[in-house]
Amino acid sequence: MYENEQVVAFHDIRPKAPVHVLIVPKKHIRSVNDITESDTAAIGALFFAAQTVAEMMGVKDGYKIAFNVERKGGQLIDHVHMHLLAWPGSQEGKKEVAFI
């Protein structure tokens, strides 16, 4: 649904919210725990892409971003990725998000 030089974004195949997009750096980084200073641009690109995706999906006025870290934190894929979740039309949004 979105791609630039550093990231690709696509709809989650098992959404946990009406809007649930995964934003993935093209550079392979196994886990948040493996991020190094040399990964700053790739990780920063995730956040800039989140702004763009939120605008594209019409949810820039309210959304959540989350990372699952390691197996005990719910990470199932060994490649860092950001979850962007939103509940359009909800006055307060969701107050809690369990494993995503």
Beta strands, then each sheet from edge to edge (+ up, - down):
strand 1: 2-3
strand 2: 7-11
strand 3: 19-25
strand 4: 64-66
strand 5: 82-86
sheet 1: 1+ 2- 3+ 5- 4+
end
